Amino acid sequence: MARIMCTQKLWKRLGHVGRAPSPIAGPQISGISLGPWAAKVFRYNRRDLVIALDERTYLTVVFPLAPRTEFRSSFANAVANALADLGVANPLARSESAAIEFEPLARLTNRSMAGSLNDLEFHCGIELEYHDDLRRVQRNLNDIPHVNREPCVPVDAVSQLFEHVFEGPSARAH
């Protein structure tokens, strides 16, 4: 089953200190292609932001952590926006984002994913120097190539994953 793997800092910020990760025994949600996700929190200009990365496509989303009770809702909204910006059909984008509400939380133990999140945080910081709009920031982050990935650009990976259900121009057209 897909899950949201949190860095230790995010795990604590979500109030899960001392709690065991959610059980991950269930099957993959039918019709859902994205996930598992790796996520971390970082601070930029006195604002706590979350950056999350889909393990399969490296689709990247950025959203505010506050209020933390809205974590899943904010995460789902960022995923819906990212997929809409890439031209994924609206019903599919809605179902992919709705799955975020049901994905269990786990601790991130994959060092490679943690390293990728750190790299993306660096790029995100650069983008935030130029843009205040988080949706625009995440669009730009999804155009950054990643080494040892095929396809190496998240926009292309998402396009390949959902090629049969695109309804509009991809993010490359903007």
Secondary structure as UniProt FT lines:
FT   STRAND          4..6
FT   HELIX           8..13
FT   TURN            14..15
FT   TURN            17..18
FT   TURN            30..31
FT   STRAND          37..44
FT   TURN            45..46
FT   STRAND          47..54
FT   TURN            55..57
FT   STRAND          60..64
FT   HELIX           68..70
FT   HELIX           71..85
FT   TURN            86..87
FT   HELIX           90..98
FT   HELIX           99..101
FT   STRAND          105..107
FT   HELIX           111..130
FT   HELIX           134..141
FT   TURN            142..143
FT   TURN            147..148
FT   HELIX           154..161
FT   HELIX           163..165
FT   HELIX           171..173
//
